[in-house]
Amino acid sequence: MAETALWVVVKFRDEIGLSPPDVGGPRLEDALERARSEFADRFPGIVMTPVFSSLDPRRIRELLDKAEDADPTYERRNLLNYYRVDVPLGQDAEAIAEAFRSWPIVETAFVKSARSEPPSPGAAGDPLMPKQVYLDAKPAGHDVKYAWTFAGGTGGGIGFVDVEQGWFLAHEDLPLGLSVDGDNHSFFSHGTKVLGIVLAVHNTVGIRGIAHGATPVKLVSEWRTASTRDVADAILFAANLLSFGDVLLLEYQTDLSFPGEVELDVFDAIRLSTALGVVVVEAAGNGQHDLDVEAPHLKKGGSGLQDSLAILVAGAKGHALKRHNLSNYGTRIDCFAAGDGVTTTGDPGGANVPAAYDEDFGITSAAAAIVAGLAAVLQGLAEQNRGFRFSPPQVRRILSDPGTNTLTPNHPAERIGVKPDLRRIIDTVLLLTPDVYVRDHVGDTGDPNPMASSTSPDVFIRHDAVPDPQAAFGEGSSTEDEPALGSTVMPGVPNDVHVRVRNRGGADASNVAATVYWSAPTTLLTGLSWTEIGTTAPPVTVPKGDVLTVLPTLPFNAPPPAGHYCLIALVGADEDPPPLRADFLAWDRFLRFVRDNNNVAWRNFDVVSPAEDGPTEMMFNAAGPPDRGRRMRFEVVARLPEDASLHLEGPAGFVRELLGEPPLGGPERNERVALPLPPTGSRPMRQVFFEAGVQIPLKLVVRLPARSRGGRYALFARQIFDGLEVGRVTFRIEPAARDVRRTRATPRPEAAATTAENGKKKTKKKPNAGRSGAPRPAGARQRRRRRPRPR
């Protein structure tokens, strides 16, 4: 058969050929015979052959059945109903396609070209490796060298197939024993460069491939014979060679430089592959196309989105975080990588030279090869360290997650996805390294937390000596999730600080210690108000397995005056260092730690006993940023009984600003006023300008009805910047715990104190007076007199 430049792909409807002959439904054989007879005169010389011909039809049906069982979202397509019509030179390919589209039994027919090019422009231990910038840490690279330090980090045991048009297999830096299924046809230098990025051998020459441990490796040519190019058939044949979690790289773009999956037969072959569990990495193409506009069925969020579950890869401008001007772009694209300046095997001029290397391979061919190597590394790491492989959607989600990987500064406009970051994936997704964390709140699992809840159960003060803190407060102690373990600072007794940590990583953490600070109760704790207590010693090893571990007790030898104080703990290990206090003095870094860092926790939480008579008062400060003034929202949220009363007391100027009233000047600004608040929920208030470093003294005043004083209630005050809670102080009101040792040794400061004067005991307050000085209601006096004696 003479080689043809064009051919037509015809897809008969899925139901054609499925009905048994005795039922009388349309048969595929009849449709093919009709085509041959009708078009013999109109289009002489055309030949129709199955598109998917490399596999036996029975095997294709088996793969379709397997895909349906493996992937509930897979919609079965009858691949046996795809046919190609080779168009002899001189014939009108579009006219042939239009003739087929006019048949009711034909789903679609479209023209394809055999002339499309791949998506590319034209020592001691791997001496050229320093030029492989894509192996380095971000922002230039993907931190591949870091991945190599872990078991499976070279892609060991992960199968890999490259689908394109040709390769030069005698290059000195490629694995031995490679062979091609199909015809090793053309663009040999291109295939050699792609293989070098992924597979270049770790030896004494040239470079080193990202996944140089991947095995087995197969090369499948788009040219199924010397004269027949069939990309869809090559994809299906390649998928049949692979196992669940292996990687298939598709280095193909259409003749108009769109990604291959815009063609329906290629899309169906890719979707069947991903349903079978094969991770498909696909070049996005070098046509400068806005895929959202020019291929709207690939637009995310669009009603007609067709998602093959392949990882679609765009090219960046060199190793920068910027789209290459020739790369396609759109919301469907998942990842990007270097689009020029990529060092790899192969001759820059396209010749077949065993010792040639190219230092400027690029656009989406290079980028797709890089991401395919990263996918193989990810799967190798997962299999060796976690005992499983990820599914294709999981691999795509991990490599394209904007919360883990790197975005371009102009991400919304450029639409080329993210740059995968293996270090972040290893540390935060695979959790192969130690990951020591201290909880922000009960239920915290160490993941990024946008809420600065400041209610850590893992840093607290105790007055009683604890011989075995691990038994008392550690895993299995029944106190793991108890937020009220702590006590207020008290004079004359030990004030021991306990810190508990967990390690959710994949290795034991060595030399774990915590540095603890105290501060007056303040909604915004940026580091300006911190005073260091000390660092726990000696450092300890915290085992993996997320086991709650108590660090050595830290004595609080010089406590401030008695009362509630906030505690801040910065925790770290050799492999997971702690943040520095200085980081909390820079606003941008402070915000990052509030959102993302699990090595820091605040305990800005106090349990308050309700006053027997009169109001219960809770003092705290609202604070300004450390560097310059900013507008923030201040809010008090209460969960009190409906018949309780709540007031916020503070400077008149601050309160008026909360209400949106004109500001005050002079001494009147600092006069104390009370703002009534609802006992449940919150009262809407305006944003307030907080000057840098300001400390605004505030007080919450709660009056509980007598019948409600035995209950448990909570309220908190918080500051919100740009929609993010940046700090809060929380109070829980509940009856005093019956701690015999504590109450006998050191009564609570708010309890009635006694003093010796002239040898006689004297109370501070009269029994019928509350804190406010108001007389006790008569009913309360009667209840106290009529209390029955204990039996």
HELIX and SHEET records of a PDB file:
HELIX    1   1 PRO A   21  VAL A   23  5                                   3    
HELIX    2   2 LEU A   28  ARG A   42  1                                  15    
HELIX    3   3 PRO A   57  ALA A   70  1                                  14    
HELIX    4   4 LEU A   79  ASN A   81  5                                   3    
HELIX    5   5 ALA A   93  ARG A  101  1                                   9    
HELIX    6   6 MET A  129  LYS A  131  5                                   3    
HELIX    7   7 VAL A  133  LEU A  135  5                                   3    
HELIX    8   8 VAL A  144  ALA A  147  1                                   4    
HELIX    9   9 PHE A  188  LEU A  199  1                                  12    
HELIX   10  10 VAL A  231  LEU A  241  1                                  11    
HELIX   11  11 GLY A  260  VAL A  262  5                                   3    
HELIX   12  12 LEU A  264  ALA A  275  1                                  12    
HELIX   13  13 LEU A  291  GLU A  294  1                                   4    
HELIX   14  14 PRO A  296  LEU A  298  5                                   3    
HELIX   15  15 ILE A  363  ARG A  386  1                                  24    
HELIX   16  16 PRO A  392  SER A  400  1                                   9    
HELIX   17  17 HIS A  411  GLU A  414  1                                   4    
HELIX   18  18 LEU A  422  ARG A  424  1                                   3    
HELIX   19  19 ILE A  425  LEU A  430  3                                   6    
HELIX   20  20 PRO A  469  PHE A  473  1                                   5    
HELIX   21  21 ARG A  581  LEU A  585  5                                   5    
HELIX   22  22 TRP A  587  ASP A  596  1                                  10    
HELIX   23  23 ALA A  652  LEU A  658  1                                   7    
HELIX   24  24 GLY A  666  ASN A  670  5                                   5    
HELIX   25  25 ALA A  706  SER A  708  5                                   3    
HELIX   26  26 VAL A  740  ALA A  745  1                                   6    
HELIX   27  27 ALA A  778  ARG A  785  1                                   8    
SHEET    1   A 4 VAL A  47  PRO A  50  0                                        
SHEET    2   A 4 TYR A  82  ASP A  86 -1                                        
SHEET    3   A 4 LEU A   6  PHE A  12 -1                                        
SHEET    4   A 4 VAL A 106  SER A 113 -1                                        
SHEET    1   B 7 VAL A 180  ASP A 181  0                                        
SHEET    2   B 7 VAL A 217  SER A 221  1                                        
SHEET    3   B 7 PHE A 160  GLU A 164  1                                        
SHEET    4   B 7 VAL A 247  LEU A 250  1                                        
SHEET    5   B 7 VAL A 279  ALA A 283  1                                        
SHEET    6   B 7 ILE A 311  ALA A 316  1                                        
SHEET    7   B 7 CYS A 335  ALA A 338  1                                        
SHEET    1   C 2 VAL A 342  THR A 345  0                                        
SHEET    2   C 2 TYR A 357  PHE A 361 -1                                        
SHEET    1   D 3 VAL A 436  TYR A 437  0                                        
SHEET    2   D 3 ASP A 496  ASN A 503 -1                                        
SHEET    3   D 3 VAL A 459  ARG A 462 -1                                        
SHEET    1   E 3 VAL A 436  TYR A 437  0                                        
SHEET    2   E 3 ASP A 496  ASN A 503 -1                                        
SHEET    3   E 3 THR A 549  VAL A 550 -1                                        
SHEET    1   F 3 VAL A 436  TYR A 437  0                                        
SHEET    2   F 3 ASP A 496  ASN A 503 -1                                        
SHEET    3   F 3 LEU A 554  PRO A 555 -1                                        
SHEET    1   G 3 THR A 531  THR A 535  0                                        
SHEET    2   G 3 ALA A 509  SER A 519 -1                                        
SHEET    3   G 3 VAL A 540  VAL A 542 -1                                        
SHEET    1   H 4 THR A 531  THR A 535  0                                        
SHEET    2   H 4 ALA A 509  SER A 519 -1                                        
SHEET    3   H 4 CYS A 566  GLY A 572 -1                                        
SHEET    4   H 4 VAL A 600  ARG A 603 -1                                        
SHEET    1   I 5 PHE A 605  VAL A 608  0                                        
SHEET    2   I 5 LEU A 724  ILE A 733  1                                        
SHEET    3   I 5 TYR A 713  PHE A 721 -1                                        
SHEET    4   I 5 ARG A 630  ARG A 639 -1                                        
SHEET    5   I 5 THR A 680  GLY A 681 -1                                        
SHEET    1   J 5 PHE A 605  VAL A 608  0                                        
SHEET    2   J 5 LEU A 724  ILE A 733  1                                        
SHEET    3   J 5 TYR A 713  PHE A 721 -1                                        
SHEET    4   J 5 ARG A 630  ARG A 639 -1                                        
SHEET    5   J 5 GLN A 687  PHE A 690 -1                                        
SHEET    1   K 4 THR A 616  ALA A 623  0                                        
SHEET    2   K 4 GLN A 695  ARG A 703 -1                                        
SHEET    3   K 4 SER A 645  PRO A 651 -1                                        
SHEET    4   K 4 ARG A 672  LEU A 677 -1                                        
SHEET    1   L 2 THR A 754  GLU A 757  0                                        
SHEET    2   L 2 LYS A 760  THR A 763 -1                                        
END                                                                             
